[in-house]
Amino acid sequence: MTTNTNNTNSKKRVPVAQAEQPKVTATNTFWKRKSKYYGGGAKRLLDNAEKLMQEAYIYFTWCDKNPLTRYELMKQGGRAVLVEVPLGRPYTMSGLCVYLGVSGSYFRSAKGHIRNKIEEGKAKQNEIEVLEAIEVIEAITQTQNVEGAAVGKFAANLVARLHNIADNVNQNTAADSVIRITVRDDETSENLSKLTSSL
């Protein structure tokens, strides 16, 4: 099972001067994270569904504990402060492949090979279990991505493309688009009025 950390709502305050310098964190060094089966040893994972699921859970847990972040400028005590905001990290099959040290076709070709053996009646029980494990892993990544997009955590259009989810929208419309803008104060409202009148 994946662990779900609740630290995604916390905000870490970072002085503006420090934020200007890019720092090396888990956020931008994901490629350094490696499974004990990295590379050639990953082939052994296709012999054991339980080990494959354990490695996937390690990857999912790492994603939960190492969210991607962005910096937002906030006003505090009359001065601007950069705040580090955790965004979460989507689970991806490509991320799992990087973690395992295998190519993107690793799971696709394994599934195809096992399905062919099943059709020929030559599949062993452990191969069928590995196929089921791969399908569960794919379902976990898709569910986490779609649910994250549904609540605005991840970009919905990107998630839809990654998982081939079609959005049937009729783009042949003659109606004008309406944009509603809510402003916080009178000064912003006046500036917005000036801007729209100049269009």
N, C-alpha and C positions, 0 to 999 in steps of 0.2 A: 504494500500500500504506500501511497505517497504521503509525505508529511506536509502539512500545510502550516506555514509560519504566518503569524499575524503581524509581522513587523512592516508590512507594506504601507501602513497608514502613518508611520512615524516620519518625522522630518528632521534631518540633521543639518544644523546651521554651520555654514562654512564662511569664514571671512572672505570678502570680495578679492583681496589680494592673493589669497591661496587658491581660489577657484580659477584664476587665470592660467595657472600652470597645470597642464594635464598631468594627472598622476596615474601610475600603473596600479590598477585594481583588478579584482576578479571580473569586473565588468568588461574590460577590454583585453583580457588575457585568457579567455575561455579555451582557446586552442591548446593551452599548456596543460589543461586538465586531462588526465589519461586514466583509462581503466587498467586494471591489472592484466586484462586480456588484450591490451592494446596491440594492434597490428596482427601478426601471425597467430597469436593465441586466441584471437577473436573467433577464428574458425571453429575452435572447440565449443564455443557457445551454442553452435547449431546442433550439438549432440545432447544438450541438456537444457530443457525448457526452464527449469528452476534457476539455474545459474544465469540464463539470459534475462529472466525477470528480475533477479537480484541486481544485476548490473543496470538494468533500466531504472529500477527504483533508486539506485545510487545517483544516477544522472538526474532523475526527477527531483530528488531531495536537494541536490546541488543547485538546480535551477531555482527552487523555492528559497533557498538560503542566500542566493546571490542574485538579487533582482537587478535589472538594468535600472539606471537612474537618469534623471535629468535635473538641471538646476533651474530654479525659478527665483526671480528677483522679488523680494518682499520688503515692505516697509516696516521698520521696527524702531520705535523710539525716535522717529524723525529722520532716520537714515536708511539707506538701502542695504539689504543683507541678502546674499545668495543662500538659498536653501536647497539642499540636496533632497530630491523627492524620489523615493523608490517607485518603480513602475511595474515591477513583476518581470518575469522572464518566461516567454512561451516555451513549452516543450516542443521540440521538433525532431522528426526522424533524422534530418541532416545533422542536428546537434548531437543526437545519440551516436550517429555514425562517426562523427569527429571524435567523440569521447572514446569510442571503441577502437578507433584507428582503422576504419574500413571505408570503402568507397560508398557512394550514394546508392549504388545498385546492389549492395550486399543483401539487404532484406528482400528486395524485389526478385533477385535471381534465386535466393533460397526458397521463397514462396513458390515460384514457378517450378523449381526442381522437385520440391516435395509434392506439389499438386499433381505433377506428371506421374510421380511414383504411386500416388494414391489411385489415380485413374488406371494405372497398369496393375494395381493390386500388389505392388512391391514395397509399399511404405511400411516402415517399422513403427511401433507404438511411440518411441521417443521422437521420431520425425513428425508424427502427427501432433504430438504435444508441443513441439517447437513451432510448428505452423500456427497452432492456436495461440501460443505465447506472442508471436509476432503480431497476430491480428489484435490481441488484447492491447499490446503496446501502441499500435496504430490508433486504436479506439481511445486510449487514454490521452494521447497527444491531441487528437482531433477534439475530444470533449473539452479538454482544458483550454484549447485555443478558442473554440466556439463560445464557451461560457465566458471566457475573458473578454471576447469581443462584444458579447451581449451586454456586459456591464461597463463597457468603455475602457477596459484595461488594455486591450490590444486593438489595433486598427482592423475594423470589420472587413474592409475591402481586401486587405492583404490576407486575412484568414480565409475569406471566401475563395480567393484565388488559390491559396495553398492547398485547400481541401476540395477544390472543384465544386464549390457550392454556387449554383447559379442564382442570380437575382433577376427575376423577370420584371423588367421595368420598361414601360413604353416611353421611349425617348422622342417620339414624334408628337409633340404637344405644341399648340399654338399659344397657350396661356403665358402671360408674363410671370416671371418668378417674383415672389415676395420674400423679402428678407426682413425679419424683425430683429431690432437691436435694442437691448436694454442697457441703459447707462446708469452709472452710480451717482453722478452729481450734476448740478446745473452747468458747470463749466464745460464738462464733457458733452452735455446735451447741446450747448451753444456751438461748440466746435463741430459737432456732427451736423448740425443744421447748416452751418456755413459750407461745410464740405459737400453736402448733398445739393445745396442750391447752386454750387459752381459746376455741377455735372450737367 
